[in-house]
C-alpha cells in the first residue's frame, strides 16, 4: 500500500482518467484521487507515504465488457462502494469480449501495484494467479476458475439454481407429457462459464417426463444484432421449437423481438437472463415469460467491500464459492425484485 500521491496521479494518467472521468479503457472513482493536487504530490515525503491510511487503497475492476448495460450495474455498485469507503477504484475492460485484453489489464493492475482486483472468468487464470502471487487479493465474479485456487472468493450466480428456475417456468408452457424442444443462445463458448451454464440447463431439462431435445446452440457475441440474426435463422430452421432459452443479457430481448415478428408467441416461450431495461419491458408486456437475475450490483458493491474488509481487518469468507443471489423475475414480481439484489453480506469477523 505504498501510495505516494505522485504515484497515484501517474496511475490515473496510465488509465487515462482522474476522478470520475471516462476514457476508452475505463473509469476511475474515489475521493482520494479527486482531492489531491499536483502541489501536494510534489511536497509529499517518503515518511508520509509509509504512513498512508486505508483511504489510499486502490482497487481495479477488470470487467469483461466495459460498457455493456448489464455490467454497468456492477460498475454502479463498485462506484458506490469506492465512494463510501473513500478509496480509488478503476473500472476497466474491453469494449467487446476479449480474454487477451482482460489479461493485459490484469497485468497492468499488477504492475501498478493495485491493492485488490475484481474480475471475471473470461480472463485467463495465469495473470490472475500472477496477481495473487504478487500479494494482491482477487475476487472473481460471475464465472469461477478452478485453476485460481487462492482467490479470496468467488461471487456469482448459482448455475444449477438458474437451470432449475428456467425449467420450472418452461413447465408452465409445456405440459409434463409434452416434449420440450429447445434452442439455447449464449454469449460465447470460449470460457468455462458458458459451457457450465449450458450443461446445467441440459442436465435439468433432460429430466422432463415428456422428453427433451436441444436442437440448436447459438452465440450472440454480446451483440444484439448478432443475437437477432441467429434467432431468425434458428426459428426458420427449427420451426418445432417451443422453448427459447437465452443465457446472454442481450439475447432475451432479441429473441422476443423475432418471436413477435414471426407471430409465434403462442407457440414459443421465451426465457432469459439478466434484467436490462428491454428484458424487463418484454416481461411486463408478456414477450418474455421470465428472466433469471443475479445481483450484478453486488458484483461491484459487495465485492469491493469484501476486498476492503480483507485488507483492513483480515476477514475471509466462510466459503470460497458464494451465491450473489439467484432469482426468477416474472410479471408478478417485476416491480419488487430489485431490493433483493442490493442486500450486502459482510465477511465474517
VOPAGU-2260 file (C-alpha; in pm, 1 decimal, decimal comma):
REM VOPAGU-2260
SITE   aa  ch    i         X         Y         Z
SITE  UNK   A    0       0,0       0,0       0,0
SITE  UNK   A    1     287,3     234,1     -81,6
SITE  UNK   A    2      70,9     503,2    -226,1
SITE  UNK   A    3     254,8     829,9    -274,3
SITE  UNK   A    4      17,1    1079,1    -425,2
SITE  UNK   A    5     255,2    1135,7    -713,1
SITE  UNK   A    6     233,4     765,5    -790,4
SITE  UNK   A    7    -147,0     785,5    -779,5
SITE  UNK   A    8    -151,3    1066,5   -1031,7
SITE  UNK   A    9      79,3     869,1   -1257,1
SITE  UNK   A   10    -152,5     572,5   -1221,6
SITE  UNK   A   11    -451,7     784,9   -1315,3
SITE  UNK   A   12    -267,5     904,7   -1624,4
SITE  UNK   A   13    -192,9     543,8   -1720,2
SITE  UNK   A   14    -562,8     465,3   -1717,7
SITE  UNK   A   15    -640,7     791,2   -1894,0
SITE  UNK   A   16    -861,6     929,2   -1616,0
SITE  UNK   A   17    -859,7    1115,8   -1289,1
SITE  UNK   A   18   -1160,7    1125,1   -1057,5
SITE  UNK   A   19   -1481,4    1012,8   -1226,5
SITE  UNK   A   20   -1387,3    1086,1   -1586,6
SITE  UNK   A   21   -1410,1     824,0   -1861,4
SITE  UNK   A   22   -1178,1     700,1   -2132,7
SITE  UNK   A   23   -1166,4     421,5   -2389,8
SITE  UNK   A   24   -1023,3     183,2   -2130,7
SITE  UNK   A   25   -1219,5     262,3   -1820,9
SITE  UNK   A   26   -1323,0     499,3   -1543,7
SITE  UNK   A   27   -1179,1     595,8   -1209,1
SITE  UNK   A   28   -1367,7     675,6    -889,0
SITE  UNK   A   29   -1261,5     764,8    -536,8
SITE  UNK   A   30   -1233,6    1068,2    -316,9
SITE  UNK   A   31    -854,9    1049,1    -277,8
SITE  UNK   A   32    -779,7    1083,6    -649,3
SITE  UNK   A   33   -1025,1    1373,0    -679,8
SITE  UNK   A   34    -889,8    1579,8    -389,6
SITE  UNK   A   35    -510,9    1557,4    -417,3
SITE  UNK   A   36    -328,2    1825,0    -614,3
SITE  UNK   A   37      -3,5    1840,5    -801,3
SITE  UNK   A   38     144,7    2067,6    -534,8
SITE  UNK   A   39      65,9    1812,4    -264,9
SITE  UNK   A   40     229,8    1545,3    -477,5
SITE  UNK   A   41     549,1    1747,0    -503,3
SITE  UNK   A   42     575,0    1800,6    -127,3
SITE  UNK   A   43     476,2    1451,3     -10,7
SITE  UNK   A   44     765,3    1293,0     178,1
SITE  UNK   A   45     872,5     931,6     196,5
SITE  UNK   A   46     780,0     923,8     564,8
SITE  UNK   A   47     427,4    1043,2     490,2
SITE  UNK   A   48     394,5     781,6     217,7
SITE  UNK   A   49     485,0     499,8     456,1
SITE  UNK   A   50     204,7     605,0     694,4
SITE  UNK   A   51     -61,7     601,1     422,2
SITE  UNK   A   52    -408,3     541,8     559,3
SITE  UNK   A   53    -672,8     297,6     444,2
SITE  UNK   A   54    -810,9     573,3     221,5
SITE  UNK   A   55    -512,0     526,8      -9,4
SITE  UNK   A   56    -630,9     182,1    -117,1
SITE  UNK   A   57    -664,2     129,0    -491,7
SITE  UNK   A   58    -888,6    -138,5    -645,4
SITE  UNK   A   59    -906,9    -231,5   -1013,7
SITE  UNK   A   60   -1221,2    -385,9   -1160,8
SITE  UNK   A   61   -1143,5    -566,6   -1486,8
SITE  UNK   A   62   -1485,4    -608,0   -1644,0
SITE  UNK   A   63   -1539,9    -841,1   -1941,6
SITE  UNK   A   64   -1743,2    -568,4   -2112,4
SITE  UNK   A   65   -1664,5    -204,7   -2039,3
SITE  UNK   A   66   -1998,4     -50,3   -2140,9
SITE  UNK   A   67   -2248,6    -337,9   -2155,9
SITE  UNK   A   68   -2575,7    -235,9   -1980,2
SITE  UNK   A   69   -2572,2    -543,3   -1756,4
SITE  UNK   A   70   -2212,4    -489,8   -1643,5
SITE  UNK   A   71   -2277,0    -122,0   -1583,2
SITE  UNK   A   72   -2491,8    -238,0   -1289,9
SITE  UNK   A   73   -2172,4    -381,8   -1141,4
SITE  UNK   A   74   -1998,9     -51,7   -1208,7
SITE  UNK   A   75   -2274,5     130,3   -1022,5
SITE  UNK   A   76   -2219,7     -89,7    -717,7
SITE  UNK   A   77   -1840,3     -64,1    -743,9
SITE  UNK   A   78   -1851,2     315,0    -771,7
SITE  UNK   A   79   -2086,2     335,3    -474,2
SITE  UNK   A   80   -1861,2     118,8    -255,7
SITE  UNK   A   81   -1549,4     314,9    -353,7
SITE  UNK   A   82   -1726,7     639,4    -267,9
SITE  UNK   A   83   -1844,0     511,2      69,7
SITE  UNK   A   84   -1503,7     368,5     158,7
SITE  UNK   A   85   -1305,8     667,3      32,8
SITE  UNK   A   86   -1081,3     459,1    -190,3
SITE  UNK   A   87    -965,4     484,1    -550,6
SITE  UNK   A   88   -1131,4     249,5    -796,8
SITE  UNK   A   89   -1059,6     195,3   -1165,4
SITE  UNK   A   90   -1324,2      39,6   -1389,8
SITE  UNK   A   91   -1153,4    -101,3   -1699,1
SITE  UNK   A   92   -1224,2    -359,4   -1966,0
SITE  UNK   A   93   -1263,5    -428,6   -2337,8
SITE  UNK   A   94   -1549,2    -293,4   -2545,8
SITE  UNK   A   95   -1604,1    -643,4   -2686,9
SITE  UNK   A   96   -1534,4    -978,9   -2525,6
SITE  UNK   A   97   -1155,7   -1027,3   -2527,6
SITE  UNK   A   98    -969,1   -1262,9   -2296,3
SITE  UNK   A   99    -636,4   -1121,9   -2416,8
SITE  UNK   A  100    -727,1    -763,4   -2334,3
SITE  UNK   A  101    -858,1    -862,9   -1991,5
SITE  UNK   A  102    -530,4   -1044,9   -1923,8
SITE  UNK   A  103    -334,0    -734,5   -2023,9
SITE  UNK   A  104    -543,1    -516,1   -1793,5
SITE  UNK   A  105    -485,4    -751,8   -1500,0
SITE  UNK   A  106    -111,8    -742,9   -1576,3
SITE  UNK   A  107    -127,7    -362,6   -1580,0
SITE  UNK   A  108    -302,8    -357,1   -1242,6
SITE  UNK   A  109     -27,3    -578,2   -1100,1
SITE  UNK   A  110     244,3    -355,0   -1245,5
SITE  UNK   A  111      76,0     -51,9   -1088,9
SITE  UNK   A  112      63,9    -229,8    -751,5
SITE  UNK   A  113    -312,6    -226,1    -709,7
SITE  UNK   A  114    -429,9    -332,5    -364,8
SITE  UNK   A  115    -714,3    -550,7    -490,3
SITE  UNK   A  116    -858,6    -682,8    -817,8
SITE  UNK   A  117   -1208,8    -789,4    -915,8
SITE  UNK   A  118   -1255,3    -969,9   -1246,3
SITE  UNK   A  119   -1447,8   -1237,4   -1433,4
SITE  UNK   A  120   -1354,7   -1581,7   -1564,2
SITE  UNK   A  121   -1320,8   -1487,7   -1929,3
SITE  UNK   A  122    -981,3   -1363,3   -1816,4
SITE  UNK   A  123    -726,1   -1647,9   -1827,8
SITE  UNK   A  124    -606,6   -1797,1   -1499,5
SITE  UNK   A  125    -235,4   -1717,9   -1542,6
SITE  UNK   A  126    -244,7   -1337,6   -1498,8
SITE  UNK   A  127    -486,9   -1373,7   -1206,3
SITE  UNK   A  128    -256,6   -1622,2   -1036,0
SITE  UNK   A  129      34,0   -1386,2   -1100,2
SITE  UNK   A  130    -159,3   -1111,1    -922,8
SITE  UNK   A  131    -223,0   -1336,9    -623,1
SITE  UNK   A  132     144,0   -1438,7    -611,6
SITE  UNK   A  133     227,6   -1068,6    -604,1
SITE  UNK   A  134      22,1   -1040,4    -285,1
SITE  UNK   A  135    -291,2    -885,3    -437,9
SITE  UNK   A  136    -622,3   -1034,3    -321,0
SITE  UNK   A  137    -854,4   -1123,0    -609,4
SITE  UNK   A  138   -1229,1   -1175,6    -617,8
SITE  UNK   A  139   -1381,9   -1349,4    -917,9
SITE  UNK   A  140   -1740,7   -1263,5   -1007,9
SITE  UNK   A  141   -1999,3   -1413,7   -1242,3
SITE  UNK   A  142   -1779,3   -1703,2   -1351,8
SITE  UNK   A  143   -1534,0   -1906,2   -1145,6
SITE  UNK   A  144   -1196,3   -2051,8   -1243,2
SITE  UNK   A  145   -1088,4   -2378,7   -1082,8
SITE  UNK   A  146    -727,5   -2301,0   -1177,9
SITE  UNK   A  147    -732,0   -1997,2    -949,4
SITE  UNK   A  148    -729,6   -2182,1    -618,8
SITE  UNK   A  149    -603,2   -1899,2    -398,4
SITE  UNK   A  150    -859,3   -1633,9    -489,9
SITE  UNK   A  151   -1016,4   -1459,0    -193,9
SITE  UNK   A  152   -1364,9   -1559,0    -310,9
SITE  UNK   A  153   -1596,7   -1626,9    -599,4
SITE  UNK   A  154   -1922,1   -1431,6    -605,1
SITE  UNK   A  155   -2170,8   -1531,6    -871,3
SITE  UNK   A  156   -2489,1   -1687,0    -994,6
SITE  UNK   A  157   -2585,7   -2037,9    -887,6
SITE  UNK   A  158   -2596,1   -2203,2   -1229,7
SITE  UNK   A  159   -2778,1   -2513,1   -1104,9
SITE  UNK   A  160   -3045,3   -2297,3    -944,7
SITE  UNK   A  161   -3069,8   -2092,6   -1264,7
SITE  UNK   A  162   -3134,1   -2407,0   -1466,7
SITE  UNK   A  163   -3398,8   -2523,9   -1221,9
SITE  UNK   A  164   -3576,3   -2187,2   -1227,7
SITE  UNK   A  165   -3576,0   -2186,0   -1608,7
SITE  UNK   A  166   -3716,7   -2539,8   -1615,9
SITE  UNK   A  167   -3992,3   -2459,2   -1365,7
SITE  UNK   A  168   -4100,7   -2165,3   -1580,4
SITE  UNK   A  169   -4085,9   -2373,2   -1900,8
SITE  UNK   A  170   -4320,8   -2629,7   -1745,9
SITE  UNK   A  171   -4586,9   -2359,1   -1721,5
SITE  UNK   A  172   -4592,4   -2361,0   -2102,5
SITE  UNK   A  173   -4510,9   -2720,7   -2189,2
SITE  UNK   A  174   -4707,2   -2997,2   -2017,7
SITE  UNK   A  175   -4544,2   -3288,5   -1839,4
SITE  UNK   A  176   -4645,4   -3525,4   -2119,4
SITE  UNK   A  177   -4532,1   -3292,7   -2397,6
SITE  UNK   A  178   -4179,4   -3283,2   -2537,2
SITE  UNK   A  179   -3968,9   -2974,2   -2477,3
SITE  UNK   A  180   -3794,6   -2873,9   -2798,9
SITE  UNK   A  181   -3544,7   -2603,6   -2713,8
SITE  UNK   A  182   -3268,2   -2387,7   -2850,7
SITE  UNK   A  183   -3009,0   -2210,0   -2637,4
SITE  UNK   A  184   -2834,9   -1885,2   -2712,4
SITE  UNK   A  185   -2533,1   -1785,4   -2501,4
SITE  UNK   A  186   -2280,4   -1505,3   -2534,6
SITE  UNK   A  187   -1990,4   -1727,9   -2643,5
SITE  UNK   A  188   -1832,8   -2067,2   -2583,8
SITE  UNK   A  189   -1475,0   -1957,8   -2521,3
SITE  UNK   A  190   -1491,4   -1962,7   -2141,3
SITE  UNK   A  191   -1589,7   -2228,6   -1890,0
SITE  UNK   A  192   -1882,0   -2029,6   -1751,7
SITE  UNK   A  193   -2064,8   -2053,7   -2084,9
SITE  UNK   A  194   -2007,8   -2428,1   -2106,7
SITE  UNK   A  195   -2112,0   -2479,1   -1745,5
SITE  UNK   A  196   -2438,4   -2287,9   -1773,3
SITE  UNK   A  197   -2535,7   -2469,8   -2093,7
SITE  UNK   A  198   -2455,8   -2806,4   -1936,4
SITE  UNK   A  199   -2661,1   -2721,3   -1626,3
SITE  UNK   A  200   -2963,3   -2637,0   -1841,3
SITE  UNK   A  201   -2930,9   -2955,3   -2045,8
SITE  UNK   A  202   -2899,7   -3169,2   -1733,8
SITE  UNK   A  203   -3209,8   -3027,6   -1566,9
SITE  UNK   A  204   -3427,3   -3014,9   -1879,0
SITE  UNK   A  205   -3331,8   -3368,3   -1980,0
SITE  UNK   A  206   -3528,1   -3496,3   -1681,3
SITE  UNK   A  207   -3856,1   -3371,4   -1828,3
SITE  UNK   A  208   -4106,4   -3662,8   -1832,7
SITE  UNK   A  209   -4234,2   -3580,8   -2179,2
SITE  UNK   A  210   -3883,8   -3573,9   -2326,3
SITE  UNK   A  211   -3633,7   -3305,2   -2412,4
SITE  UNK   A  212   -3447,6   -3218,3   -2731,5
SITE  UNK   A  213   -3192,7   -2942,3   -2770,9
SITE  UNK   A  214   -3195,9   -2870,8   -3142,5
SITE  UNK   A  215   -2950,4   -2580,9   -3161,5
SITE  UNK   A  216   -2699,9   -2369,3   -2969,6
SITE  UNK   A  217   -2601,9   -2025,7   -3099,8
SITE  UNK   A  218   -2382,3   -1739,2   -2981,7
SITE  UNK   A  219   -2471,1   -1371,5   -2959,5
SITE  UNK   A  220   -2113,2   -1248,4   -2911,7
SITE  UNK   A  221   -2268,4    -998,9   -2666,5
SITE  UNK   A  222   -2422,9    -814,5   -2959,8
SITE  UNK   A  223   -2798,4    -770,4   -3003,1
SITE  UNK   A  224   -2785,7    -754,4   -3383,4
SITE  UNK   A  225   -2597,6   -1084,8   -3393,0
SITE  UNK   A  226   -2842,0   -1231,9   -3142,7
SITE  UNK   A  227   -3136,2   -1127,8   -3359,3
SITE  UNK   A  228   -2988,8   -1277,2   -3676,1
SITE  UNK   A  229   -2909,3   -1604,8   -3500,6
SITE  UNK   A  230   -3263,6   -1638,6   -3366,0
SITE  UNK   A  231   -3413,5   -1561,0   -3707,7
SITE  UNK   A  232   -3204,2   -1837,6   -3861,0
SITE  UNK   A  233   -3283,0   -2075,3   -3575,2
SITE  UNK   A  234   -3661,1   -2038,4   -3594,2
SITE  UNK   A  235   -3655,1   -2068,9   -3973,4
SITE  UNK   A  236   -3453,3   -2390,4   -3947,6
SITE  UNK   A  237   -3629,2   -2541,3   -3645,8
SITE  UNK   A  238   -3995,7   -2433,0   -3650,8
SITE  UNK   A  239   -4076,8   -2702,1   -3392,0
SITE  UNK   A  240   -3906,3   -2509,1   -3109,0
SITE  UNK   A  241   -4138,6   -2440,1   -2816,2
SITE  UNK   A  242   -3889,4   -2307,6   -2558,7
SITE  UNK   A  243   -3622,7   -2046,7   -2642,9
SITE  UNK   A  244   -3356,9   -2024,0   -2370,8
SITE  UNK   A  245   -3140,6   -1712,2   -2366,8
SITE  UNK   A  246   -2830,7   -1721,2   -2148,0
SITE  UNK   A  247   -2686,0   -1384,6   -2253,7
SITE  UNK   A  248   -2814,7   -1048,1   -2137,0
SITE  UNK   A  249   -2895,9    -905,1   -2480,3
SITE  UNK   A  250   -3033,9   -1230,1   -2622,9
SITE  UNK   A  251   -3370,0   -1234,4   -2446,8
SITE  UNK   A  252   -3496,7    -910,0   -2596,7
SITE  UNK   A  253   -3356,0   -1004,1   -2937,7
SITE  UNK   A  254   -3534,8   -1338,4   -2925,8
SITE  UNK   A  255   -3862,1   -1184,8   -2808,5
SITE  UNK   A  256   -3849,7    -936,2   -3095,2
SITE  UNK   A  257   -3803,8   -1214,2   -3350,5
SITE  UNK   A  258   -4084,7   -1420,5   -3195,9
SITE  UNK   A  259   -4317,3   -1120,1   -3223,2
SITE  UNK   A  260   -4218,2   -1053,8   -3584,9
SITE  UNK   A  261   -4279,1   -1416,3   -3680,9
SITE  UNK   A  262   -4611,7   -1424,9   -3496,3
SITE  UNK   A  263   -4519,5   -1736,9   -3298,8
SITE  UNK   A  264   -4561,2   -1602,9   -2944,4
SITE  UNK   A  265   -4837,6   -1857,2   -2873,5
SITE  UNK   A  266   -4604,6   -2141,6   -2969,8
SITE  UNK   A  267   -4272,8   -2033,6   -2818,5
SITE  UNK   A  268   -4197,8   -1948,0   -2457,0
SITE  UNK   A  269   -3904,6   -1707,1   -2433,5
SITE  UNK   A  270   -3683,6   -1735,1   -2125,5
SITE  UNK   A  271   -3396,8   -1501,4   -2046,0
SITE  UNK   A  272   -3128,7   -1398,2   -1800,1
SITE  UNK   A  273   -3039,0   -1059,4   -1651,0
SITE  UNK   A  274   -3254,8    -755,2   -1600,3
SITE  UNK   A  275   -3166,9    -492,8   -1858,1
SITE  UNK   A  276   -3442,3    -246,2   -1944,5
SITE  UNK   A  277   -3551,5    -417,0   -2267,1
SITE  UNK   A  278   -3585,0    -753,5   -2096,7
SITE  UNK   A  279   -3795,8    -603,6   -1818,3
SITE  UNK   A  280   -4016,8    -426,1   -2071,6
SITE  UNK   A  281   -4079,2    -754,6   -2252,5
SITE  UNK   A  282   -4161,9    -924,7   -1922,9
SITE  UNK   A  283   -4415,6    -655,2   -1838,5
SITE  UNK   A  284   -4574,5    -694,8   -2183,0
SITE  UNK   A  285   -4573,4   -1077,5   -2191,0
SITE  UNK   A  286   -4298,3   -1105,7   -2452,5
SITE  UNK   A  287   -4063,1   -1283,8   -2211,0
SITE  UNK   A  288   -4205,4   -1527,2   -1955,9
SITE  UNK   A  289   -3925,5   -1486,2   -1705,6
SITE  UNK   A  290   -3561,7   -1390,7   -1660,1
SITE  UNK   A  291   -3314,7   -1530,2   -1408,6
SITE  UNK   A  292   -3125,2   -1248,7   -1243,2
SITE  UNK   A  293   -2839,6   -1217,5   -1000,7
SITE  UNK   A  294   -2701,0    -912,5    -828,5
SITE  UNK   A  295   -2459,8    -754,4   -1073,1
SITE  UNK   A  296   -2478,9    -456,0    -839,7
SITE  UNK   A  297   -2325,9    -672,3    -566,8
SITE  UNK   A  298   -2063,5    -795,3    -814,0
SITE  UNK   A  299   -1933,3    -442,5    -766,1
SITE  UNK   A  300   -2060,4    -328,9    -427,6
SITE  UNK   A  301   -2020,8    -640,2    -214,9
SITE  UNK   A  302   -1701,0    -748,0    -390,7
SITE  UNK   A  303   -1535,1    -411,4    -318,0
SITE  UNK   A  304   -1641,4    -428,7      45,9
SITE  UNK   A  305   -1505,2    -782,7      76,4
SITE  UNK   A  306   -1166,8    -672,3     -56,4
SITE  UNK   A  307   -1166,5    -379,0     185,5
SITE  UNK   A  308   -1265,0    -593,1     484,9
SITE  UNK   A  309    -999,5    -849,8     397,0
SITE  UNK   A  310    -720,7    -594,9     356,1
SITE  UNK   A  311    -804,3    -373,8     652,9
SITE  UNK   A  312    -939,4    -631,5     900,9
SITE  UNK   A  313    -810,6    -966,3     777,5
SITE  UNK   A  314   -1159,5   -1107,4     726,3
SITE  UNK   A  315   -1207,6   -1404,0     492,4
SITE  UNK   A  316   -1525,5   -1560,9     353,2
SITE  UNK   A  317   -1654,4   -1878,0     514,5
SITE  UNK   A  318   -1670,8   -2038,6     168,5
SITE  UNK   A  319   -1473,5   -1981,2    -149,9
SITE  UNK   A  320   -1785,4   -2000,7    -368,5
SITE  UNK   A  321   -2073,4   -1766,6    -284,8
SITE  UNK   A  322   -2414,1   -1714,1    -446,7
SITE  UNK   A  323   -2472,6   -1344,3    -509,5
SITE  UNK   A  324   -2846,6   -1420,3    -512,1
SITE  UNK   A  325   -3026,9   -1600,2    -794,0
SITE  UNK   A  326   -3392,2   -1515,0    -862,5
SITE  UNK   A  327   -3655,9   -1553,2   -1133,3
SITE  UNK   A  328   -3819,6   -1226,9   -1239,5
SITE  UNK   A  329   -4169,9   -1260,7   -1383,7
SITE  UNK   A  330   -4458,6   -1024,8   -1447,8
SITE  UNK   A  331   -4575,3   -1088,7   -1091,4
SITE  UNK   A  332   -4260,2    -956,1    -919,7
SITE  UNK   A  333   -4102,0    -732,2   -1182,4
SITE  UNK   A  334   -4181,9    -420,8    -978,0
SITE  UNK   A  335   -4049,5    -550,8    -646,0
SITE  UNK   A  336   -3749,6    -780,4    -705,2
SITE  UNK   A  337   -3475,3    -515,5    -713,2
SITE  UNK   A  338   -3443,9    -478,0    -337,1
SITE  UNK   A  339   -3341,1    -843,4    -319,1
SITE  UNK   A  340   -3037,4    -763,5    -533,7
SITE  UNK   A  341   -2887,3    -495,2    -307,7
SITE  UNK   A  342   -2853,6    -684,5      19,2
SITE  UNK   A  343   -2485,9    -677,1     112,6
SITE  UNK   A  344   -2349,0    -961,5     324,0
SITE  UNK   A  345   -2032,4    -867,6     513,7
SITE  UNK   A  346   -1744,3   -1109,5     558,8
SITE  UNK   A  347   -1746,9   -1285,0     898,6
SITE  UNK   A  348   -1542,5   -1119,2    1172,2
